[in-house]
Amino acid sequence: MAGTNVTGLVFVGAFAPVAGESAVELSGKFPGSTLGEALAPVGLPGGGTDLYIQQGRYHHQFAADSSPELAAVMAVTQRPITDAALNEASGEPAWQSLPSWFLFGSEDLNIPVAAHRFMAERAGSRHTVELAGGSHTVAIPEAAALVDLIREATTKAN
């Protein structure tokens, strides 16, 4: 649930599920994700599993539009995601009551571009920016495009 001062949402290479939908379910609706084969599972002491992107595959899988040097730093400092987080059903989405804007890369290998387009359309995106050649971390090399979209959202959310 969004806070009381939130007037709009900007989705950046992100999921926008409906209630009951999971990230895995959304990714699986469309071809193009190679994330599953790039993940390295690490069992947790109390049960469950953390998932890391294999370091040797990180640049191509996650940050192909960033320099190899930056991607190498990102690979060794990445935070894992739990398998439960990818499979957990979403609660009620804030985008159903708030205006939304979307930015994503056309070459995102984690979330298929067709899924990004589907979610943006379903959420009634006020402006969707699909950056040609952009990876999952498109907002790093294309920070100016993200700033422009955030500025637009802050002026047009009401």
C-alpha positions in Angstrom: 0.0 0.0 0.0 1.3 3.4 -0.9 1.7 6.1 1.8 -0.8 8.9 2.2 1.5 11.5 0.5 2.0 9.4 -2.6 0.4 10.9 -5.7 1.9 8.7 -8.4 4.1 5.7 -9.1 7.1 5.3 -11.4 8.0 1.7 -12.2 11.6 1.2 -13.3 12.3 -2.2 -14.7 9.8 -3.5 -12.1 6.8 -5.8 -11.7 3.3 -4.3 -11.4 1.2 -7.3 -10.4 -2.5 -7.6 -9.6 -3.6 -9.0 -6.3 -2.7 -12.7 -6.1 -0.1 -12.6 -8.9 3.6 -13.4 -8.4 6.8 -12.2 -10.1 7.4 -15.7 -11.4 3.9 -15.9 -12.8 4.2 -12.6 -14.6 7.6 -13.5 -16.0 6.3 -16.8 -17.2 3.4 -15.3 -19.2 5.8 -14.1 -21.9 9.0 -15.5 -23.5 12.3 -13.9 -23.0 13.5 -14.2 -19.4 16.7 -16.1 -18.9 17.0 -15.3 -15.2 16.1 -18.8 -14.0 19.2 -20.4 -15.7 21.5 -17.6 -14.5 20.6 -18.0 -10.8 22.7 -19.7 -8.2 20.7 -20.9 -5.1 22.1 -20.7 -1.6 20.2 -22.5 1.1 19.5 -20.6 4.3 20.0 -22.1 7.8 16.4 -21.6 8.8 15.0 -22.9 5.5 14.3 -21.2 2.3 16.7 -20.2 -0.4 18.6 -17.0 -1.4 19.0 -16.6 -5.2 22.1 -14.8 -6.6 22.9 -14.2 -10.3 26.0 -16.1 -11.1 28.9 -13.7 -11.2 30.2 -14.9 -14.5 26.7 -14.3 -16.1 25.9 -11.1 -14.2 27.0 -8.5 -16.9 25.1 -10.2 -19.7 22.0 -11.1 -17.6 21.5 -8.1 -15.5 23.5 -5.1 -16.6 24.5 -5.5 -20.3 24.3 -1.8 -21.0 26.7 -0.9 -18.2 30.5 -1.1 -18.4 32.1 -4.5 -17.6 33.9 -2.8 -14.7 30.7 -1.5 -13.2 28.9 -4.8 -13.8 31.7 -6.6 -12.0 31.3 -4.4 -8.9 27.5 -4.9 -9.1 28.0 -8.7 -9.3 30.1 -9.0 -6.2 27.9 -6.6 -4.2 24.5 -7.9 -5.3 21.8 -8.5 -2.7 20.0 -11.8 -3.2 16.3 -12.3 -3.6 14.6 -15.1 -1.8 12.8 -17.8 -3.8 9.8 -17.0 -1.6 9.8 -13.3 -2.8 9.7 -14.3 -6.4 6.8 -16.8 -5.8 4.8 -14.8 -3.2 1.4 -13.6 -4.3 1.0 -9.8 -4.4 -1.4 -7.9 -2.3 -3.6 -5.1 -3.6 -1.6 -2.9 -6.0 -1.3 0.8 -5.4 -1.4 1.4 -9.2 -5.1 0.6 -9.3 -5.8 3.9 -7.5 -2.7 6.0 -8.4 -1.4 7.2 -11.8 1.6 5.3 -13.0 4.6 5.8 -15.3 6.9 3.0 -16.6 10.5 2.9 -17.8 12.3 -0.3 -18.9 14.9 -1.6 -21.3 14.0 -3.4 -24.5 16.7 -6.0 -23.7 15.8 -6.8 -20.1 16.6 -10.5 -19.7 15.0 -10.7 -16.2 11.5 -9.4 -16.9 10.5 -10.0 -20.6 9.9 -6.8 -22.5 6.4 -8.1 -23.4 5.6 -8.4 -19.7 6.8 -4.9 -19.1 4.5 -3.7 -21.9 1.6 -5.7 -20.6 2.0 -4.4 -17.1 2.3 -0.8 -18.2 -0.8 -1.1 -20.4 -2.8 -2.9 -17.7 -1.9 -0.2 -15.1 -2.9 2.6 -17.5 0.6 4.0 -17.7 0.4 7.7 -18.3 3.8 7.5 -20.1 5.8 4.4 -20.9 9.5 4.8 -21.8 11.0 1.7 -23.5 14.7 2.4 -24.0 16.3 0.5 -26.9 19.1 -1.8 -25.9 18.4 -1.3 -22.2 19.0 -4.0 -19.7 17.3 -4.7 -16.4 19.5 -1.9 -14.9 18.7 0.6 -17.7 18.2 3.4 -15.2 22.0 3.4 -14.4 23.3 4.3 -17.9 20.1 6.1 -18.8 19.7 8.1 -15.5 18.7 11.3 -17.4 15.7 9.5 -18.9 14.6 8.3 -15.5 15.0 11.8 -14.0 12.9 13.2 -16.9 10.1 10.7 -16.2 10.1 11.3 -12.5 9.9 15.1 -13.1 7.0 14.4 -15.5 5.2 12.2 -12.9 5.7 14.8 -10.1 4.1 17.5 -12.2 1.3 15.5 -13.8 0.3 13.1 -11.0 -2.6 15.3 -9.8 
